[in-house]
Amino acid sequence: MRHLMTTNRRQFLKDSLGGAAAIGIGNAIPECFSHAATKTNRRGETILVVVQLSGGNDGLNTVVPYADDAYYAARPKLAVAKNEVLRCNDELGLHPSLRSMHELLESGQLSIVSGVGYDQPNRSHFESMDIWHTCRRKEQARMDGWLGRFLDSQDLSAGGDVPAMHLGREQQPFAIASQTVRVPTVTDMDEFQLQGADRQALRELLISPRRDAIENSPAPPNDLLRFLESSTTSALAASQRVTEASAQYASSIAYPDTELGKKLRVVAQLIDAGLSTRIYYVQLDGFDTHAQQAPAHSSLLKQWSDAVGALVRDLDAHDHADRVCVMTFTEFGRRVAENASEGTDHGAAGPMFFCGGSARSSIFESALVGGRPNLTGLQDGDLKHEFDFRQVYAATLQSWLGVDPSPIVGEAYSPLPLFA
């Protein structure tokens, strides 16, 4: 089932046993930070940061086929002018708001996979996102997400830091729903840290939201109380470690003052703190641009580009860039033709983006995977996909996260040659 973790702190504490799962504390429920004081991230272990662009990002105005006259014919008002495009090659270029992304491209830290989608595309936001999250259609059982299956494949018996984390106030994505691993949602750094070292205050914080339920329980709450008592030291140690790392964290990189920028700065801090967490998941909403698309889309692309660009530069400055990959996806692209409201409607295939590595070494096989989109051979007004998204996931699982992708995405999807 989906782990629907709310983003309000008080509700977090209510909905989790003693509040432990909500703020990532304890060993028994869940195995999160019980060994955080002694375990440090293995420097050679790779990390995946997922950025979800919710609403259906317009891929054609993100990676612009500026050399194709059919693009300008289909979008007389929305098309990006040739002289404004940030050119990638003689056929494709980036939207002018993506200057940070273009800098990553030029330094070998960006790879773009064109034409990603799936057969018989669904234009519902919810259903299409569920397909991307689970690699399953609605007629199939969907008990967990693709990253949740990855988590289930890992040996977490030794405890340690929480293996995955969702940052933000949105509903936790189905992609990280797991059969065995409880994944916390963290709204900001202040909620992640337990302030101070007051053992009794911490114990009261964990118990108080459930006090009525405990007092009215037919069974004595001894197990819960014993858990709280035994986990207090571990919880304080984990909190202290992250608090100190945050206070000591120094960076010359200026993150944009946006929600995504704040989330990704926290991700950089947690990675630098030495957590063994391997999956970080963040979201940016607003891409359902049915009307007056140009200004809204430009602003959203700049938010995404500047925040991810800052993260990659920050990780590079702290010598983490070669083991962190940032993957960006959306649930579908937009129609090729603009609509009468100077916007675009729900479409199908679009690009995916991978950022990472340093200016000294690239982690990608190629900067551009796939060709220019075919704007004349459409299917119901949409772009046909060149690659199934599960081929991209398979490459990420096999070549980056180091697991067999077949049990997760299905045997039919061979990995793309994405990573070097």
C-alpha positions in Angstrom: 0.0 0.0 0.0 1.1 3.6 -0.4 2.8 5.2 2.5 0.8 8.4 2.7 3.0 10.4 5.0 1.6 13.8 5.7 3.8 16.9 5.9 2.5 18.5 9.0 4.8 17.7 11.9 2.0 17.2 14.4 0.2 14.8 12.0 3.5 13.0 11.4 3.8 12.3 15.0 0.2 11.2 15.3 0.3 8.8 12.4 3.5 7.0 13.3 4.0 4.8 16.3 5.3 7.2 18.9 6.3 9.5 16.2 9.5 7.5 15.5 9.0 6.7 11.9 7.9 10.2 11.0 11.2 11.8 11.9 13.5 8.9 11.1 14.3 7.7 14.6 15.0 4.3 16.0 15.9 0.8 14.9 12.9 -1.4 15.4 10.4 0.9 13.7 11.9 1.8 11.3 15.5 0.9 10.9 16.6 4.5 10.4 19.2 6.3 12.4 19.9 3.9 15.2 23.5 3.5 14.2 23.9 7.0 12.8 26.4 8.1 15.3 28.9 5.4 14.3 28.1 4.7 10.6 29.4 6.9 7.9 28.6 6.9 4.2 30.8 4.6 2.2 32.5 7.1 -0.1 32.3 4.8 -3.1 28.6 4.2 -2.8 26.4 5.9 -5.3 23.5 8.2 -4.5 20.4 9.0 -6.6 18.5 12.3 -6.3 15.2 12.2 -8.1 13.5 15.4 -9.1 9.9 15.0 -10.2 8.4 17.7 -12.4 4.7 17.3 -11.7 2.0 18.3 -14.1 3.6 17.3 -17.4 6.6 19.3 -18.5 6.5 20.6 -22.1 9.6 18.7 -23.4 9.5 20.5 -26.8 10.0 23.9 -25.3 12.6 22.5 -22.9 14.8 20.7 -25.4 14.0 22.8 -28.5 14.2 21.3 -32.0 15.1 24.7 -33.4 16.3 23.4 -36.8 12.9 21.9 -37.5 10.4 24.1 -39.4 7.6 21.8 -38.3 8.2 23.0 -34.7 7.6 26.6 -35.6 4.6 25.7 -37.8 3.0 23.9 -34.9 3.7 26.6 -32.3 3.4 30.0 -34.0 3.1 31.8 -30.6 4.8 29.4 -28.1 7.9 28.4 -30.1 11.3 29.5 -28.7 13.0 31.8 -31.2 16.1 30.4 -32.8 18.3 33.3 -31.7 17.2 32.6 -28.0 18.0 28.9 -27.9 21.0 27.7 -25.9 22.4 25.4 -28.5 23.4 21.8 -27.7 24.2 20.8 -31.3 23.1 21.8 -34.8 19.5 20.5 -34.2 18.6 20.8 -30.6 19.0 23.5 -27.9 17.8 24.4 -24.4 15.2 26.9 -23.4 16.9 30.2 -22.6 15.9 29.8 -18.9 18.1 26.7 -18.6 21.4 28.5 -18.5 22.6 26.5 -15.5 21.7 23.3 -17.3 23.5 24.5 -20.4 26.6 25.1 -18.3 26.4 21.6 -16.9 26.1 20.3 -20.5 29.2 22.1 -21.6 31.2 20.8 -18.6 30.1 17.2 -19.3 27.8 17.0 -16.2 24.4 16.7 -18.1 23.0 13.9 -20.2 19.6 14.3 -21.9 17.6 11.2 -23.0 15.1 12.2 -25.7 11.7 10.7 -26.5 11.1 8.8 -23.3 7.6 7.4 -22.8 5.6 4.1 -23.0 3.2 2.2 -25.2 -0.5 3.3 -25.2 0.2 6.5 -23.2 -2.3 7.6 -20.6 -3.0 11.3 -20.4 -4.4 11.4 -16.9 -1.9 13.0 -14.4 -2.7 10.4 -11.7 -2.7 7.3 -13.8 0.4 8.3 -15.8 2.3 9.2 -12.7 1.4 5.9 -11.2 2.7 4.1 -14.2 6.0 5.9 -14.0 6.1 5.3 -10.2 5.4 1.6 -10.3 6.3 0.4 -13.8 2.8 -1.2 -13.8 -0.5 -0.5 -15.6 -3.7 -0.1 -13.5 -4.9 -3.7 -14.3 -1.7 -5.0 -12.6 -1.1 -5.3 -8.9 0.6 -2.1 -7.6 1.8 -2.7 -4.1 5.0 -0.7 -4.3 7.1 1.6 -6.4 10.2 1.0 -8.5 12.5 2.6 -6.0 10.6 0.8 -3.2 11.5 -2.5 -4.8 15.1 -1.3 -5.0 15.0 -0.7 -1.3 13.5 -4.1 -0.6 16.4 -5.7 -2.5 19.0 -4.1 -0.2 20.4 -5.8 2.9 19.4 -3.5 5.7 19.8 -6.0 8.5 22.7 -4.1 10.0 20.6 -1.0 10.6 22.1 2.3 9.8 20.7 5.5 8.3 17.3 5.6 6.6 18.0 4.3 3.0 15.7 6.7 1.3 14.1 10.1 2.1 11.4 12.3 0.6 11.9 16.1 1.2 9.0 18.5 0.8 5.4 19.2 1.8 3.8 17.2 -1.0 2.3 13.8 -0.7 5.0 11.2 -0.5 5.5 9.7 -4.0 4.4 6.1 -4.7 7.8 5.5 -6.4 9.4 5.0 -3.0 6.6 2.9 -1.4 8.2 -0.3 -0.2 7.0 -3.6 1.2 9.5 -3.6 4.1 11.2 -0.2 4.4 9.5 2.8 6.0 10.6 6.0 4.2 10.3 9.3 6.1 9.2 12.6 4.6 11.1 15.6 5.8 9.7 19.1 5.3 12.7 21.1 6.2 16.0 20.8 8.1 14.4 22.1 11.4 12.0 19.2 11.4 14.7 16.8 10.6 16.8 17.9 13.6 15.7 17.2 17.2 16.7 20.4 18.9 18.7 20.2 22.1 19.7 17.2 24.2 16.9 17.0 26.7 16.2 13.3 27.1 12.9 13.8 28.9 11.7 16.4 26.4 12.4 14.1 23.6 10.5 11.2 25.3 7.5 13.5 25.9 7.6 14.7 22.3 7.4 11.2 21.0 4.7 10.0 23.4 2.4 13.0 23.8 0.6 12.8 20.4 -0.4 9.2 21.1 -1.0 9.6 24.8 -4.8 9.1 24.6 -4.4 6.0 22.4 -1.8 4.6 24.7 -3.9 5.1 27.9 -6.9 3.6 26.3 -5.0 0.6 24.8 -6.1 -2.8 26.2 -2.5 -3.9 26.3 0.2 -2.2 28.5 2.4 0.2 26.5 5.5 -1.4 27.9 7.0 -2.3 24.4 6.5 1.2 23.2 7.9 2.7 26.3 10.9 0.4 26.2 11.4 1.3 22.6 11.4 5.0 23.3 13.8 4.6 26.2 16.2 2.4 24.3 16.0 4.6 21.2 16.4 8.0 22.9 20.2 7.8 23.0 20.3 6.8 19.3 17.8 9.5 18.3 19.8 12.2 20.1 23.0 11.0 18.6 21.6 11.1 15.1 20.0 14.5 15.7 23.2 15.9 17.1 25.3 14.6 14.2 23.0 16.2 11.6 22.7 19.4 13.6 26.4 19.8 13.9 26.9 19.0 10.2 24.4 21.6 9.3 26.0 24.2 11.5 29.5 23.4 10.2 28.4 23.2 6.5 30.2 25.8 4.5 29.5 26.4 0.8 30.3 29.2 -1.5 27.5 28.1 -3.8 24.4 30.4 -3.8 21.2 28.4 -4.0 18.1 30.1 -5.4 15.7 31.3 -2.8 13.0 28.8 -4.0 11.4 25.8 -2.4 13.3 23.5 -4.7 16.5 25.3 -4.0 16.0 24.9 -0.2 15.2 21.2 -0.6 18.3 20.5 -2.6 20.5 22.5 -0.3 19.3 20.2 2.5 20.1 17.2 0.3 23.7 18.5 -0.1 24.0 19.0 3.6 22.8 15.5 4.4 25.1 14.0 1.8 28.1 15.9 3.2 27.1 14.9 6.7 28.0 11.3 5.8 24.5 9.7 5.9 24.4 6.4 4.1 21.0 7.3 2.5 21.1 6.4 -1.2 17.8 7.8 -2.5 16.6 11.4 -2.1 13.3 12.4 -3.7 12.0 16.0 -4.3 9.2 17.4 -6.4 8.5 20.6 -8.3 4.8 21.2 -9.2 3.1 23.6 -11.7 3.9 22.1 -15.1 0.2 21.7 -16.2 0.5 24.7 -18.6 -2.8 24.6 -20.5 -3.0 28.4 -20.8 -0.6 31.3 -21.1 2.3 28.8 -20.9 5.3 30.9 -21.8 5.9 33.0 -18.7 4.9 30.2 -16.2 7.0 27.6 -18.0 10.0 29.9 -18.2 9.9 30.6 -14.5 9.5 26.9 -13.6 12.4 25.8 -15.9 14.6 28.5 -14.3 13.7 27.3 -10.8 14.6 23.7 -11.7 17.7 24.5 -13.6 19.2 26.9 -11.1 18.5 24.6 -8.1 19.9 21.5 -9.7 22.8 23.4 -11.1 23.6 24.8 -7.6 23.4 21.3 -6.2 25.8 19.7 -8.7 28.3 22.6 -8.2 28.0 22.3 -4.5 28.5 18.5 -4.5 31.5 19.0 -6.8 33.0 21.5 -4.4 32.7 19.0 -1.6 34.0 16.1 -3.6 30.7 14.2 -3.8 29.7 14.9 -7.4 31.2 11.7 -8.9 29.0 9.5 -6.7 25.7 11.5 -7.0 23.4 11.5 -10.0 20.3 13.7 -10.3 17.5 12.3 -12.4 14.6 14.5 -13.6 11.4 13.2 -15.1 7.8 14.1 -15.6 4.6 12.0 -16.1 4.1 13.0 -19.7 5.1 15.6 -22.3 2.7 18.0 -24.0 0.9 18.0 -27.4 3.1 19.2 -30.3 0.6 21.8 -31.4 -0.2 24.7 -29.1 -3.8 25.3 -28.1 -6.1 28.3 -28.5 -5.2 29.5 -25.0 -1.5 29.9 -25.8 -0.8 26.8 -23.9 -0.3 23.1 -24.5 -2.4 20.1 -23.6 -1.5 16.7 -22.2 0.8 14.7 -24.5 3.1 11.7 -24.3 6.8 11.3 -24.8 9.4 13.8 -23.6 13.0 14.1 -22.4 14.6 12.9 -19.2 17.6 14.6 -17.6 20.6 13.2 -15.7 23.1 15.5 -13.9 26.2 14.6 -12.0 29.9 14.1 -12.1 32.5 16.8 -12.0 34.0 19.0 -14.6 37.0 16.7 -14.3 35.2 13.4 -15.0 31.9 12.6 -16.6 29.7 9.8 -15.3 27.7 9.6 -18.6 28.3 7.8 -21.8 26.9 10.7 -23.9 25.5 14.2 -23.5 22.6 13.4 -25.8 20.9 10.0 -26.0 18.4 9.6 -28.8 17.7 11.7 -31.8 15.7 14.8 -32.7 11.9 14.3 -32.1 9.9 13.4 -35.2 7.3 16.1 -35.5 5.6 14.8 -38.6 5.2 11.1 -37.6 2.8 11.8 -34.7 0.4 9.5 -33.0 -2.9 11.2 -32.1 -1.1 14.5 -32.1 1.6 13.3 -29.8 5.3 12.4 -30.1 6.0 8.7 -30.4 8.4 7.5 -27.7 11.8 6.3 -28.8 12.7 4.8 -25.4 10.5 3.2 -22.8 11.1 4.8 -19.5 11.8 1.4 -17.9 14.8 1.2 -20.1 16.1 4.3 -18.5 15.2 3.0 -15.0 17.0 -0.3 -15.9 20.2 1.6 -16.8 19.9 3.6 -13.5 19.4 0.5 -11.4 22.1 -1.6 -13.1 24.8 0.9 -13.9 24.3 3.4 -11.1 22.7 1.7 -8.1 24.3 -1.7 -8.8 21.3 -4.1 -8.8 19.7 -6.4 -11.3 16.8 -4.3 -12.9 14.8 -7.2 -14.2 12.8 -8.0 -10.9 12.1 -4.3 -10.6 11.1 -3.1 -14.1 10.6 -6.4 -15.9 12.8 -8.5 -18.1 11.6 -7.0 -21.3 13.4 -3.7 -20.8 17.1 -3.7 -21.6 19.1 -0.9 -20.0 20.2 2.0 -22.2 23.9 2.8 -22.5 23.5 5.8 -20.3 26.3 5.7 -17.8 30.0 5.6 -18.6 
